[in-house]
Amino acid sequence: MIFYKEGEIVAGKITKEELHPLLSQKIDDFAAHEAESTPHRFTDTGTGKTYRWGMKAVNGVAVLVYEEVV
């Protein structure tokens, strides 16, 4: 088994004690991502401005939502 740990790829068996904190952090990160209305970012290469974006549904239609990060 190969797994990622603190900036390096390690071959071997991961213990239950090592797995729990890794999963807990991923679950927390995912929950925060879902709670954020505009969790993604992109930079307009022409202007250098950075925007946050996300998706929402309005009357059953998908809508792209974005705002400039200032």
N, C-alpha and C positions, 0 to 999 in steps of 0.2 A: 504494500500500500504506500502511496506517495501522498503527502499532505503538506499544507503551507503553514508555517509557524514563525511568527515574528520576523518577517522579512526574508525567510529562506525556505526552500523546499527540502523537506526531510523525508527520507525513505524509512519505513518501519511501521510499527504498530502504535497507534495513538491510544492512550489510556482513557478510561472513563473520566478521571479527574481532569485531564487535559481537554477533553471534548466538551464538557459542560460549560466552561467559561467561553469557549469559542462559539458555541451555539447561542448562549445567552446574549452575547454581543451582537451576533447576526440578527437575532429576533428583535432586540432593541433597535438596531439600525433600520430594520424593515418597518417596524411600527412607526418610527419617526418619519420615514419616507412616505408611508401611507397617509399620515396625519397632515403632511405639508401639502398645500394646494398647488404649489409650483416648485416641485422638488428638483427639477433638472435645470441646467445652465448651459448657455451657449454664448459665444462671442461673435459679433458681426465683424468679419475681417476687414470690411471696408471702412468702418467707423471706429473699431476698437471697443465699442460699447458692449457690455455684458448684460444678458437678459436671463431671467428665470422663467421657466415655462412648465406647464402641466396640461392636463386634459380634464374636462368635465362634460356632463350631459345636460342639455337644455331641451326639454320637451322631447326626449328620446334621440336628440341629434348630438353627435360628438363635437365639442368645441375646443379649439386650441386656445389656451389662456397664457399670456406672457406679459412681463413687465420689466422695465429696465432696472438694473441693480445700480443704485447710486450710493 
